[in-house]
């Protein structure tokens, strides 16, 4: 399998009146299949801009973006839309569900749009809703759900087309601990099954699920390394709160 | 461990092994499994300080059992412990000292220190996630302790980010 994401000297400069504001300044990033990469950094460090560009939601100023071995930064907007349907799942802090469709249909739609058969799309919907404890909410309208429930629906929707890349921007930004637990569990599971994930987050619990941490500062990568796992714990687990 | 034993003895007199069991039952996996030797050493000191007394209880076919009970002085010490505000979790931070002093030494730059520390915190968080996953829901005390540790770690990470913004 080829590299899922590759960027080459990726740059984004916003224009604020006559003043150019660099948001991303020469990012080289490579993500291999099955990797879970967390992106952290202070606000204004370019994290969101970076993942938006990876999903084609924001255009690059210069540099290259490659997805699944194909160059995509030169694609038209409609070609990007098609690519997103097939290959990319997106979760944002604000869930952007379709208001006049049921929760279940919100989840099923992306699978249908990506070309799955109705039967497969339905199965996918059932299993995702079950994994996120939302089965009994399937016929509700998004507005009838709590913020935490809507966010879980948004995650289910992002995974419905079995994307080769899941992009997330603060997906647990406004979740309480119970909702966060469900989201953590599902992310852990899909990652174990081989889902490639690139996620911007401030939430240390979510970030700690990742294999690798990329730290951004002032639009540049200042650190890129593995998150160590210590699997040698024995009995008598003591937490010292200092 | 002194005030913990005093608190258990305030409930009812007990012998050493009962205290060990009471600690284990109350705290579940949130407490280091107490060493019985250490409990007896602590009980000896508490007795010497007049905070507890010991009586020998005769048992048929077995050696006498030492049962400990709280004295009035012991209760005073316990009440003082409960009443005084507890120190916050952080009075000094080793990492912060490194961060501030590092540039003077020329040994490491701040950005590298912060990045390494951030990954270390996430690795600790990943351990906590594992422990939490293995802790039964019924062990409320342990769950709360783990949650507390996670919140502290989150605060450490947020603080690290502030340090990065201002110092690096």
HADDOCK unambig.tbl for C-alpha pairs under 7 A between the chains (distance, minus, plus):
assign (segid A and resid 41 and name CA) (segid B and resid 161 and name CA) 6.87 0.50 0.50
assign (segid A and resid 42 and name CA) (segid B and resid 161 and name CA) 5.84 0.50 0.50
assign (segid A and resid 42 and name CA) (segid B and resid 165 and name CA) 6.98 0.50 0.50
assign (segid A and resid 204 and name CA) (segid B and resid 122 and name CA) 6.38 0.50 0.50
assign (segid A and resid 204 and name CA) (segid B and resid 125 and name CA) 6.92 0.50 0.50
assign (segid A and resid 204 and name CA) (segid B and resid 154 and name CA) 5.80 0.50 0.50
assign (segid A and resid 205 and name CA) (segid B and resid 125 and name CA) 6.31 0.50 0.50
assign (segid A and resid 207 and name CA) (segid B and resid 122 and name CA) 7.00 0.50 0.50
assign (segid A and resid 208 and name CA) (segid B and resid 122 and name CA) 4.95 0.50 0.50
assign (segid A and resid 208 and name CA) (segid B and resid 123 and name CA) 6.45 0.50 0.50
assign (segid A and resid 208 and name CA) (segid B and resid 125 and name CA) 5.93 0.50 0.50
assign (segid A and resid 208 and name CA) (segid B and resid 126 and name CA) 4.99 0.50 0.50
assign (segid A and resid 209 and name CA) (segid B and resid 126 and name CA) 6.52 0.50 0.50
assign (segid A and resid 223 and name CA) (segid B and resid 115 and name CA) 6.06 0.50 0.50
assign (segid A and resid 227 and name CA) (segid B and resid 119 and name CA) 5.73 0.50 0.50
assign (segid A and resid 227 and name CA) (segid B and resid 122 and name CA) 6.71 0.50 0.50
assign (segid A and resid 227 and name CA) (segid B and resid 123 and name CA) 5.63 0.50 0.50
assign (segid A and resid 228 and name CA) (segid B and resid 123 and name CA) 5.39 0.50 0.50
assign (segid A and resid 229 and name CA) (segid B and resid 123 and name CA) 6.05 0.50 0.50
assign (segid A and resid 236 and name CA) (segid B and resid 29 and name CA) 6.92 0.50 0.50
assign (segid A and resid 236 and name CA) (segid B and resid 32 and name CA) 5.64 0.50 0.50
assign (segid A and resid 236 and name CA) (segid B and resid 33 and name CA) 6.18 0.50 0.50
assign (segid A and resid 237 and name CA) (segid B and resid 29 and name CA) 6.74 0.50 0.50
assign (segid A and resid 237 and name CA) (segid B and resid 32 and name CA) 6.93 0.50 0.50
assign (segid A and resid 238 and name CA) (segid B and resid 30 and name CA) 6.33 0.50 0.50
assign (segid A and resid 238 and name CA) (segid B and resid 31 and name CA) 6.16 0.50 0.50
assign (segid A and resid 238 and name CA) (segid B and resid 32 and name CA) 5.59 0.50 0.50
assign (segid A and resid 241 and name CA) (segid B and resid 89 and name CA) 6.67 0.50 0.50
assign (segid A and resid 241 and name CA) (segid B and resid 149 and name CA) 6.13 0.50 0.50
assign (segid A and resid 242 and name CA) (segid B and resid 89 and name CA) 5.37 0.50 0.50
assign (segid A and resid 242 and name CA) (segid B and resid 90 and name CA) 6.86 0.50 0.50
